[in-house]
Amino acid sequence: MAQVPDDDCKETSKVVSISALAAVSMATTLEETFREKRDTLVQYLRFRIGSEGDAQDIAQAAFLRLWEKRDRLHDKNIDSLLFVTARNIANDMLRSRKRSRDWTAEASISSSEFSDDSESPERIVTGRNSLAIVRVILAELPDKCRTAFVNYKFNGLEYEEIARSMGITESMVRKHVLRAVAHCAARFSEMEEWV
Amino acid sequence: MSLIPNPKDRIAAGYALDLNDSNATLDRVEEALAWINHSPENRHAFERTQRFLDACDRLSEMPDDKPRIVRSSGVLIRSFYYPLLAASIAIFMLTVTVMTISFFYKRQSEEGGVAFHDQYATNVGELRTLVLPDGSSVVLGGSSAISVNYQKNERRIHLMQGEALFAVAKDRARPFSVKSGNGLVTARGTEFQVKRETKNTVVTLVHGFVDVTSKGHAGEGLTHLKPGMQIGLADDGKMGQPKYVDVSRVIDWRNGLLHFEDTPLSLVVADLNRYSKRAIIVENQNIENIRVTGSVKIETIGDWLRGLATAFDIEIDQSNPTVIQLRARNVSRPLA
């Protein structure tokens, strides 16, 4: 028989209600899921956000968000739910980061390059050169490949939207984008060594 | 120029796109991470890709000189702002350790008639709505105390502890003011909230118009708040910058909900202790500064703390029925 924490337990009945049992098992499921997926979440978030501290914050915030509403959750795919919650917090953070950089970019380029404390000093120093390199590399791409990639990465369009505007299939768009990234990344690191 | 990248670059590119996809799924991300963690070569290929994509992000933020790039509204979504890591709203919030209660009661009524004196205090966990003689109302939060001193030409409140939400009845002849620490809020017809912390006061204006003054050994100031704004006043007289906040969340304690955004654990616990039947004790200083974002129902504080403990990997001890102890987890102890 599962124990209900005394905080939640009304003395009026000796029978533990099914919903109380469900709440207890959901609490356990959530805790276990968090412990099990935490490292994965943090590593994923670190890649997206660039900072270990922010990655930890988001993972914790995601767990707490679910914890606070756990009596409304269903015991299914909790790991995906935790992941999506964290991913969406990261999405929001990237948007607001972009927004604040857009704002500072109005003033001057240098301020936008130096104002973001989430970037490492190394990134800032190499920042300007690498931007020039990106321009050169993009120009090397075949037209369709470049159009697909620029629309995806710089214009933030979905694969499906790009497919429609280019009159090709979505899977073709994916192939173009993938080729562009694979090629450009290799060229980029090649050229970085030269500069 | 040939566009046949080596297979590893191609795989790395695929996984990098998966990880950066705003609609990524857990399965794909786990697969990507497994591949990246599989060997140093894989990781190297992935990091190379990520560096290129990062450079693209920076390029897309440049206002000018973009090669064949047209900004669409897609990248400039401005409607969602997630303030998780925005600067803390209360500039002067300091570590709360002990709540000192000083019930000093001064000034006897000089005149009869409109003069009115009283003191009100709430217990831990108690919310109380008061209606004052002029029709103004006060909602007192848990473990809060005010004294009321009405004279024929002024209405004065002293917030000694906790927080209170004031809805002020209009009376041009008698300004309504609330003193807290070295801060003074003056209003005519308006609704605002004042919160007393250990070494500072936080004022939030719901609607109307208030003047806020502050005077102490380290400085003084006068400012006006617009509806939706909040300001922090340190007891040494220094005044923070007014900021817009989500007022409905700031005053949600009336509905039994406390909201925290990027707030140090010490302040979260100080707030919760005004509502929790069991005193919450933070045992180790090194966890007092953990930044917390979350919403707490007043009835289930103990329960929420358990979630907090899991999220931040701290130890929660509820074995003593009168207190809840939070302590740093012993690093030598293996994780459960």
Chai-1 contact restraints between the chains, C-beta under 6 A:
chainA,res_idxA,chainB,res_idxB,connection_type,confidence,min_distance_angstrom,max_distance_angstrom,comment,restraint_id
A,D7,B,G302,contact,1.0,0.0,6.0,A-B,restraint_1
A,D7,B,D303,contact,1.0,0.0,6.0,A-B,restraint_2
A,E31,B,T310,contact,1.0,0.0,6.0,A-B,restraint_3
A,F34,B,T310,contact,1.0,0.0,6.0,A-B,restraint_4
A,Q43,B,L33,contact,1.0,0.0,6.0,A-B,restraint_5
A,Y44,B,V29,contact,1.0,0.0,6.0,A-B,restraint_6
A,F47,B,L19,contact,1.0,0.0,6.0,A-B,restraint_7
A,Q60,B,A311,contact,1.0,0.0,6.0,A-B,restraint_8
A,Q60,B,F312,contact,1.0,0.0,6.0,A-B,restraint_9
A,A61,B,T293,contact,1.0,0.0,6.0,A-B,restraint_10
A,F63,B,A311,contact,1.0,0.0,6.0,A-B,restraint_11
A,L64,B,G294,contact,1.0,0.0,6.0,A-B,restraint_12
A,L64,B,G307,contact,1.0,0.0,6.0,A-B,restraint_13
A,L64,B,A311,contact,1.0,0.0,6.0,A-B,restraint_14
A,W67,B,G307,contact,1.0,0.0,6.0,A-B,restraint_15
A,E68,B,S295,contact,1.0,0.0,6.0,A-B,restraint_16
A,S80,B,L26,contact,1.0,0.0,6.0,A-B,restraint_17
A,F83,B,L26,contact,1.0,0.0,6.0,A-B,restraint_18
A,N91,B,S22,contact,1.0,0.0,6.0,A-B,restraint_19
A,D92,B,F80,contact,1.0,0.0,6.0,A-B,restraint_20
A,D92,B,Y82,contact,1.0,0.0,6.0,A-B,restraint_21
A,M93,B,Y82,contact,1.0,0.0,6.0,A-B,restraint_22
A,R95,B,I77,contact,1.0,0.0,6.0,A-B,restraint_23
A,R95,B,F80,contact,1.0,0.0,6.0,A-B,restraint_24
A,S96,B,Y81,contact,1.0,0.0,6.0,A-B,restraint_25
A,S96,B,Y82,contact,1.0,0.0,6.0,A-B,restraint_26
A,R99,B,R78,contact,1.0,0.0,6.0,A-B,restraint_27
A,R101,B,E61,contact,1.0,0.0,6.0,A-B,restraint_28
A,A105,B,E61,contact,1.0,0.0,6.0,A-B,restraint_29
A,A105,B,P63,contact,1.0,0.0,6.0,A-B,restraint_30
A,S130,B,A55,contact,1.0,0.0,6.0,A-B,restraint_31
A,L131,B,L59,contact,1.0,0.0,6.0,A-B,restraint_32
A,V134,B,A55,contact,1.0,0.0,6.0,A-B,restraint_33
A,V134,B,L59,contact,1.0,0.0,6.0,A-B,restraint_34
A,R135,B,P67,contact,1.0,0.0,6.0,A-B,restraint_35
A,L138,B,P67,contact,1.0,0.0,6.0,A-B,restraint_36
A,E140,B,M1,contact,1.0,0.0,6.0,A-B,restraint_37
A,V150,B,I69,contact,1.0,0.0,6.0,A-B,restraint_38
A,K153,B,C56,contact,1.0,0.0,6.0,A-B,restraint_39
A,F154,B,S60,contact,1.0,0.0,6.0,A-B,restraint_40
A,F154,B,I69,contact,1.0,0.0,6.0,A-B,restraint_41
A,N155,B,S72,contact,1.0,0.0,6.0,A-B,restraint_42
A,N155,B,G74,contact,1.0,0.0,6.0,A-B,restraint_43
A,G156,B,G74,contact,1.0,0.0,6.0,A-B,restraint_44
A,G156,B,V75,contact,1.0,0.0,6.0,A-B,restraint_45
A,L157,B,G74,contact,1.0,0.0,6.0,A-B,restraint_46
A,L178,B,A13,contact,1.0,0.0,6.0,A-B,restraint_47
A,L178,B,G14,contact,1.0,0.0,6.0,A-B,restraint_48
A,R179,B,L3,contact,1.0,0.0,6.0,A-B,restraint_49
A,V181,B,A13,contact,1.0,0.0,6.0,A-B,restraint_50
A,A182,B,P5,contact,1.0,0.0,6.0,A-B,restraint_51
A,A182,B,D9,contact,1.0,0.0,6.0,A-B,restraint_52
A,A182,B,R10,contact,1.0,0.0,6.0,A-B,restraint_53
A,A182,B,A13,contact,1.0,0.0,6.0,A-B,restraint_54
A,H183,B,L3,contact,1.0,0.0,6.0,A-B,restraint_55
A,H183,B,P5,contact,1.0,0.0,6.0,A-B,restraint_56
A,C184,B,F52,contact,1.0,0.0,6.0,A-B,restraint_57
A,A185,B,R48,contact,1.0,0.0,6.0,A-B,restraint_58
A,A185,B,T49,contact,1.0,0.0,6.0,A-B,restraint_59
A,A185,B,F52,contact,1.0,0.0,6.0,A-B,restraint_60
A,A186,B,P5,contact,1.0,0.0,6.0,A-B,restraint_61
A,A186,B,D9,contact,1.0,0.0,6.0,A-B,restraint_62
A,F188,B,F52,contact,1.0,0.0,6.0,A-B,restraint_63
A,S189,B,R48,contact,1.0,0.0,6.0,A-B,restraint_64
